[in-house]
Amino acid sequence: MEGKPSESGIAAMADHYKNFDPTTFFQNFVSPEESRLDKKDSLMSWKLSCLHRAFSEGDMKGDLLVDIGSGPSIYQVMSACEVFNKVILTDFLEVNRNELKLWLQNEGGSKMDWTPFLKKVCELEGRSPSEWTEKAARLRQVVTDVLPVDVHRPQPLALHALPPAGADCLVSAFCLESASPDLATFNRALGHIGGLLRPRGHLLLIGRLQENYYFVGPGVKIPVVPLNEAQVCDSLKENGFTLIRLEVYTVSQDETIGASDQERIFFVKAVKSLKVWKKR
């Protein structure tokens, strides 16, 4: 990968997120109305299916999973909670961490309704949608913490936040390309979070291809690194991951919204190699 990460660019990206509105983000990108969970070929149905398949294949095992850059969302760990005993959610923004905590507290403070998503994942698991309450309870039970994270630091989480051996699995959805000003910074950030993972641990990565921006509030436009498949694969290889699977979803015309210029979404399942991890 060519080019050096820009520290000024990283600071500028952080500045873009000062007015991030979790409620607007949910309404624009995740709400049941936008997600169209009743359609098997919708983007959200595809994402949930990819995650369900990855966690049900039997090769991802261990005790601890860490979700990097959760935002205010929990859909990305709904399948994971059936496989791992402990889940840590993380985000750079306090407003997002607070929103996650509101849902976990289950006292009616959260404005985000995850019930349709929980029902959908129950269906994928061959269970009755009516069992969504049990799944919600399981997820609340296994989430042990909600922590600050900064993917641009060599140690993205606080010291001693994880066991010395590292996490058994990492999930990260729409984080690295949305937090990086350029490809070099994206590449370095992937290396940073890879350092949180034990050897032979798994990485599930969901992200955007050839997207340039998205809106998360009135006038709050976030730039995105416009990646392609080759760049994603090269970054994984350079950072010590072996690719297991790469899938791409093409956003249909009726799914395209004015809140972003997204056209394609990728899903990656990869494993961290046993070789000595290079220091970055």
C-alpha positions in Angstrom: 0.0 0.0 0.0 1.4 3.4 -0.9 1.2 6.7 0.9 1.5 7.6 4.6 -1.5 8.1 6.9 -2.3 11.8 7.5 -2.6 12.8 11.1 -4.3 16.1 10.1 -6.7 14.0 8.1 -7.5 11.9 11.1 -8.2 15.0 13.2 -10.5 16.3 10.4 -12.4 13.0 10.4 -13.0 13.3 14.1 -14.3 16.8 13.6 -16.8 15.5 11.1 -18.4 13.3 13.8 -18.9 16.1 16.4 -22.5 16.5 15.4 -23.3 12.8 14.7 -26.9 12.1 15.6 -27.6 8.4 16.4 -31.3 8.8 15.9 -30.9 10.2 12.4 -28.4 7.5 11.6 -30.9 4.9 12.7 -33.7 6.4 10.6 -31.5 6.8 7.5 -29.8 3.5 7.4 -31.1 0.9 9.9 -34.7 1.5 10.8 -37.2 -1.3 10.0 -38.7 1.0 7.3 -35.3 1.4 5.5 -34.1 -2.1 6.2 -37.1 -3.8 4.5 -36.7 -7.0 6.5 -39.7 -8.5 4.9 -37.7 -8.8 1.6 -35.2 -11.7 1.5 -33.1 -9.8 -1.1 -32.8 -6.5 0.9 -29.5 -5.2 2.0 -30.2 -5.7 5.7 -31.6 -9.2 5.1 -28.3 -10.0 3.2 -26.1 -8.6 6.1 -28.0 -10.6 8.7 -27.8 -13.7 6.6 -24.0 -13.3 6.0 -23.5 -12.9 9.8 -25.8 -15.9 10.6 -24.0 -18.1 8.2 -20.5 -17.1 9.4 -21.4 -17.8 13.1 -23.2 -21.1 12.3 -20.4 -22.7 10.3 -18.7 -24.0 13.4 -15.2 -22.7 12.9 -15.5 -19.6 15.0 -15.1 -20.6 18.6 -13.9 -19.1 21.9 -15.1 -17.0 24.8 -14.8 -13.3 23.7 -16.0 -11.3 20.7 -15.3 -7.6 20.3 -17.4 -5.4 18.0 -15.2 -2.5 16.7 -17.1 0.7 16.0 -20.6 -0.5 16.9 -22.1 2.9 16.4 -25.6 2.9 18.0 -26.3 -0.5 16.4 -26.6 -4.0 17.8 -27.8 -6.0 14.8 -24.2 -7.1 13.9 -23.9 -9.1 17.1 -27.3 -10.8 17.3 -26.0 -14.0 15.9 -22.7 -13.8 17.7 -24.4 -13.9 21.1 -25.3 -17.6 20.5 -21.7 -18.6 20.0 -19.6 -16.4 22.3 -20.1 -16.1 26.1 -18.8 -12.5 26.2 -19.3 -9.6 23.8 -17.8 -6.2 24.1 -19.3 -3.3 22.2 -17.1 -0.3 21.3 -17.4 3.1 19.7 -15.4 6.3 19.4 -18.4 8.5 20.1 -19.9 8.9 23.6 -23.4 9.5 22.2 -23.3 6.1 20.5 -22.0 4.4 23.6 -24.8 6.0 25.6 -27.4 4.8 23.2 -26.1 1.2 23.4 -26.2 1.4 27.2 -29.8 2.6 27.1 -30.8 -0.5 25.1 -28.8 -2.8 27.4 -30.4 -1.3 30.5 -33.9 -2.3 29.1 -35.6 0.5 31.0 -37.4 2.1 28.0 -34.8 4.8 27.4 -33.7 3.7 24.0 -35.4 5.3 21.0 -34.4 2.5 18.6 -36.6 -0.5 18.1 -34.6 -3.7 17.4 -37.5 -6.1 17.7 -37.9 -6.7 14.0 -34.2 -7.5 13.7 -34.3 -9.9 16.6 -37.3 -11.6 15.0 -35.5 -11.9 11.7 -32.4 -13.4 13.3 -34.6 -15.9 15.2 -36.1 -17.0 11.8 -32.6 -17.4 10.3 -31.7 -19.6 13.2 -34.7 -21.8 12.6 -36.6 -20.5 15.7 -40.0 -18.9 16.0 -40.0 -15.1 15.7 -41.8 -15.0 19.0 -38.6 -16.1 20.7 -37.1 -12.6 20.1 -37.5 -11.8 23.8 -35.2 -14.7 24.7 -32.7 -13.6 22.2 -32.7 -10.0 23.5 -32.2 -11.3 27.0 -29.3 -13.5 25.9 -27.7 -10.5 24.1 -28.1 -8.3 27.1 -26.6 -11.1 29.3 -23.4 -11.7 27.2 -22.6 -8.0 26.5 -20.2 -7.4 29.3 -19.1 -3.8 28.5 -19.4 -0.8 26.2 -16.0 0.8 25.7 -14.4 3.7 23.9 -12.3 2.8 20.9 -9.9 4.6 18.6 -8.9 2.6 15.6 -6.1 5.1 14.8 -4.2 4.3 17.9 -1.8 1.3 17.9 -3.7 0.2 21.1 -7.3 1.0 20.1 -8.8 0.0 23.5 -7.7 0.8 27.0 -4.8 -1.2 28.3 -6.0 -4.4 30.0 -9.5 -4.1 28.4 -8.9 -7.5 26.9 -7.3 -10.7 28.1 -3.5 -10.9 27.3 -4.2 -13.5 24.5 -6.6 -11.1 22.8 -10.2 -11.6 21.5 -11.3 -14.8 19.8 -13.3 -12.9 17.2 -13.7 -9.3 15.9 -16.7 -7.9 14.1 -16.5 -4.4 12.5 -19.3 -3.0 10.3 -18.9 0.2 8.3 -16.3 1.6 10.7 -12.7 1.7 9.2 -13.6 3.3 5.8 -15.9 5.8 7.6 -13.2 6.8 10.1 -10.3 7.1 7.8 -9.3 10.0 5.5 -7.5 7.9 3.0 -6.5 4.3 2.0 -3.2 4.4 3.9 -5.0 5.3 7.2 -7.6 2.6 6.5 -4.8 0.0 6.1 -3.1 1.1 9.3 -6.4 1.0 11.2 -7.0 -2.5 10.1 -3.6 -3.4 11.5 -4.4 -1.8 14.8 -7.6 -3.7 15.4 -5.9 -6.9 14.2 -3.6 -6.5 17.1 -6.6 -7.1 19.4 -7.2 -10.5 18.0 -5.5 -13.8 19.0 -3.7 -15.9 16.4 -6.2 -18.0 14.4 -8.9 -15.7 15.6 -11.6 -14.6 13.1 -12.5 -11.2 11.6 -15.9 -10.4 10.1 -15.7 -7.1 8.2 -18.7 -5.3 6.6 -18.1 -2.2 4.6 -18.8 0.0 1.6 -17.2 -0.1 -1.8 -16.8 3.0 -3.9 -18.8 5.1 -1.5 -17.8 8.7 -1.0 -20.0 10.1 1.7 -23.1 9.6 3.9 -25.2 11.9 6.0 -25.8 11.4 9.8 -27.7 14.6 10.6 -28.8 17.9 9.1 -25.8 19.1 7.1 -23.5 16.5 8.7 -21.8 14.9 5.7 -19.2 12.2 6.5 -16.6 11.4 3.8 -15.8 7.7 3.2 -12.7 6.1 1.6 -13.9 4.8 -1.8 -12.6 1.2 -1.5 -12.6 -1.5 -4.2 -12.4 -5.3 -3.7 -8.7 -5.5 -4.6 -7.8 -2.9 -2.0 -9.8 -4.7 0.7 -8.0 -8.0 -0.1 -4.6 -6.4 -0.3 -5.1 -4.7 3.1 -6.2 -8.0 4.7 -3.1 -9.8 3.4 -0.7 -7.0 4.3 -2.1 -7.0 7.9 -1.7 -10.8 8.4 -5.2 -12.1 7.6 -6.1 -15.0 5.4 -9.3 -14.4 3.5 -11.9 -17.1 3.8 -14.7 -15.5 1.9 -15.6 -12.2 0.3 -19.2 -11.5 -0.8 -20.5 -8.3 -2.4 -24.1 -7.0 -2.4 -25.2 -4.5 -5.1 -27.6 -2.0 -3.8 -30.7 -1.9 -6.0 -32.1 1.4 -7.4 -35.1 1.4 -5.0 -32.8 0.9 -2.0 -30.6 3.9 -3.0 -31.3 6.9 -0.6 -30.2 10.5 -0.7 -28.4 10.0 2.6 -25.4 8.3 0.9 -24.1 7.3 -2.5 -23.6 3.7 -1.6 -23.7 1.2 -4.5 -22.0 -2.0 -3.2 -21.4 -3.5 0.2 -18.8 -6.2 1.0 -18.8 -8.9 3.6 -15.5 -10.5 4.6 -14.7 -13.5 6.7 -11.0 -13.9 7.5 -8.6 -15.5 10.0 -5.5 -14.0 11.6 -2.4 -15.9 10.6 -0.1 -17.6 13.1 2.9 -15.7 11.9 4.4 -13.1 14.3 2.3 -10.0 14.1 4.2 -7.0 12.9 4.3 -3.9 15.1 2.8 -0.8 13.5 
